[in-house]
Amino acid sequence: MVGIGRTTYGKYGACVEITDGVRSLLVTTDIGPRIIYFGMKGGENIMFEDKGDDINKGGKFFDDNLPGKGIWHIYGGHRLWKSPEYMDTYYPDNAPVDVKMTSHGAIFTAEPEVTTKLQKSVAIEMSDDGVVTIRHRITNTGTQNSGKIALWALTVMDKGAVGEFKLSQADTGFLPNRNLVFWQYSDMTDDRFATDGKKVTLTWKDRPPFKVGALIDDGKITIRTKGVVFTKSFGYEAGADYPDMQCNAELYTNELMFEVESLSPHLTLEPGESAEHVEVWTLEKE
């Protein structure tokens, strides 16, 4: 049976805990929201916690456009973002979050963004057998359309993780059936990255950034870390226009953390419209 309650956690303050008694998930409410803890109940956190505030972003854009909002902090854990990645993606989510409890979880809603007029929320539910469903939602609260955006769900995990996703093996005749996308800082000879043509594997090591993406048709990423296997599954729309040279799955690593990312297709939200991007998580002992 799923239990839901209020608690506090470390430097992050007030949180909501959602647990099936075997797994536990903590969501921040003083900031964010972030899923700041996920793990076996009483066990290690598989999420990254930026305890030293090592990853943040401030400067002229924030001073000119967001007075009083502070700077952006990664905080850690899982968050919802907007793609493409520009400065307005880094909205400082430092304010308290509205929380509405549900029978198997809660809905966490941030304040509308001053710069984009977009409002983010995540509805999180856990089944009695520990499967987590996360409905990421962006609503256009402004008076103009949003322009072309995508919903971007980033699970920021602690160092030590190994991530893997399968590449498409569809029979497409004369046409290509898979892609691999690299960022300008990614050294394609880096031994953290490996592929055999059927899957991609990225391994955390204490090194500078590396990122790889692809369009995967099974919509599933598997991570092994700290004695557990974490999976997140998400939708795939054949023929849809995806961000980042057609990616719906991305893995990123640096010396501090390991990110597991999924993206929706591109869309444009008219005033008052909303869109959702759903992930399903599992966590089991290895």
N, C-alpha and C positions, 0 to 999 in steps of 0.2 A: 504494500500500500504506500502511495506517495505522500510524503510529509512536506509541508511548506511552512516556513516560519521566518521571523525577523532575527537577525543576529548582527554582529560586527566582525570585521576581519582586518587585522593588521592596520596598516596606514590608510586603508581604504574606507574605514568608517562603516556606516550602516550598509547592510546587505540583506538580500533575501536568499535563504537557502531552500533548494529544491532537492529532495532525496528520495530514493526508493529503499533506503536502508542499506544498500550495498554501494551505490555510487552517490556522490554529493556534488552539487553545483551551486556556486555562490555568485550572485549578481549584485553589482554595486548600485546604490541608490543616491548617495551623496554626490556622485559624479557619474558621467557616462551616458548610458549604461555600458558596463563591461561584464562579461562572464569572467570573473577574475580567478575563480578556482574551479577546476574540474578534476576529479580523481576518485579512487576508491575511498569510501568514507573512512576518515581517520588516516588515510594514506598520503602519499606525496602528491603535490599539485603538479599536473602536467603543463599548466599554463605558465608563461613568462610573467614575472612580476618585476616591474622597473622600480625596485626599492631605492635606488640611488638617483632616480630621475635623470638617467643617462641619455634618454631619447626624448627630445622636445624640439619645438620649433617656434620661434618668435621673430621679431623684427618689424620692418616698416609696414608690411602688409597688415599686420595685427594692430600696430599703433594707429594706422590711418583708418582702418575699416572696422575695428572691433574694440574701441576703447572700453575699458572696464571688464572685458571678457577674459583677460589674461592671455597666456600663450597656450599652445597646444602641447599636451603631454600624452605619450603613448599609454601610460599607466600599466599596460599589459593586458593579457587575456584576449577575449574575443570581442570584436566590435563590428559595427556597420558603417561603411563609408560609401562615398559617391565616386564613381569613375566617370570621366578620365581624371587622372591625378594632376590637379593644379593646386595653387595656394589655397583656394577656397575649399578644397577637400579637407584641409587641416583645420577644421572648425574647432575651437576650444570647447570641449564638452565638459566644462568644470562646474556646471550648475546641478542642483538636485533634480532627480528624475521622478516623474509621476508614476505611481505603481498601482495597478489594479490586479488583485488576486483572482485566480480562476481555480477550477476544481483540481487541476493537476499542474498548476504553475502560476505564472503571472505575466502581465503585459507591462513593459517598461517604455515610457515615452519621454523623449528629451524635448526641450523647448525648441520652437522653430528657429532656424538659423537666420541671423540678421542679413547676411550677405546673399544667400541663395534662396531664402524663403522656404527651404525644404525642412520638413520635420521627420525625424527618424524614430522608429519604435521597433522593439523586438518582443514578440510574443513567444514565451518559452514554456513548453510542457514536457513532462516526463511521464512515460507510461509505467505501469506497475512492474514491468520487467526491465526498466532502466533505459529504454530508448528515448532519446531527447529529440523533440521537433522544435525548430526555431523558425518562426515566420518573421523575416526581416521586411520592414515596410517603410517606404518613403512616400510622404504626402506633400504635394505642392500647395503651400498656404498663401502663395503670392497672387499677383494679378496678371502675370505673364507666364508663358510656358517655360518649362525648365531648360529648354535646349536638349540636345542629345546626351543622355546620361545612362549609366547602368548601376544596378545595386551590386555592391562589392562587400563580401563577408570575409573578414580576416580573422583567423584563429592564430594568435601569437603564442607559440609554445616555448617551453623552456629549452635550453641547450641540451644536446645529447640525442635529439630525435633523428629518426630516419624515415623519410617520406617516399611514397611510391604511388604512381597512377598508371593505368593501362592506356596504351595508344590504340586507336581504332585499327581493326583488322578487316573492315568492311571491304567487300569486293566492289570496287568502283570502276572497273574496266580501264579505260584509257585515262581516267581522271585521278588526281591525287587523293589519298585517303587519310593523311595525317599531317600535322604540322608541329614544329618545335620553334618557340620564340625565345630569344635571349635579349637581355638588357645590356646596355653599353658597357657596364662594369663587369659583366659575366665573361670569364675566361673559359671558352669551350673545351679547353684541355684540362680543366680543373678536375682532379680525381674525386672530388665530392659528388660530381655528376656522372651518371652512367645510364646507358640505354642499350638494350639488345634488339631494338626495333619493335618490341611488343610492349614494353613498359619503360618508364623513366624512374630512376631512383636518385634521390638527393640525400646526402648524409651530412649532419652537422659536424663541423670541426671549427676550432678556434682560428678563424681566418676572416678576411674581408668579405664584403657582400657577394652573393651569387644569386641569380634569379632565373627561372625557366618557367615557361607556360606552354599550354597546348589546348586544343579543342578535343575533349574526350567525350566519347558517346555513351560510356557507361556511367558517367557522373559520380565517380567514387574515388576518394583519396584515402589511403591507409597509412597510418603513422605508428611506428613502434618506438616506445620510450618508457623508461623507468619500470619495466616489467609488465607493461600493459600494451594492448593494441587498441588504438583509437581510429574510428572511421568516420568520415563525413561524406554524405551522399547528397546530390543536388540534381536539378533538372538539366536536360539537354534538349534544345529545340533545333532540329535539323533545318538547315537553310537560313537560320536567324543570323543577324549581324551582331557579332560579339566584339568586345573591346580588345585592345592590345594585340592587333593583328590576328584577330579571331581566337581568343582564349576564353575558356570558361573555368580553367583550372590553372593555378600558379603556385609554385613553391619558391620561397625566399629564405635565405639564411645569412647570418653574419656571426660575429664572435659572441654575441649575447643571446641570440634567440633563433627560432625556426618558425616561419610563417606558413600557414596552410590557407590558401585563398580560393574562393569560388566567386564567379561573376554571372550576373544575368545578361541576357541580350540587351543591346541598346534600346532605349525607349525615350519618348518625350511625354512629360506630364503636363497636361493643361491645368489651369487653376482649379483647385479642388480635387484633382485626380490623385489616386494612389497606385502604387505597384508593390508587389511582393516578390521576394526571393526566398525559397524554403530550403533549409538544410535539415538532414536527419543524422543524428550522431549515435554511435554506439561506443561502449568502452568495456573491454573484457581483459581479464588477466591473461598474460601470454602463456 
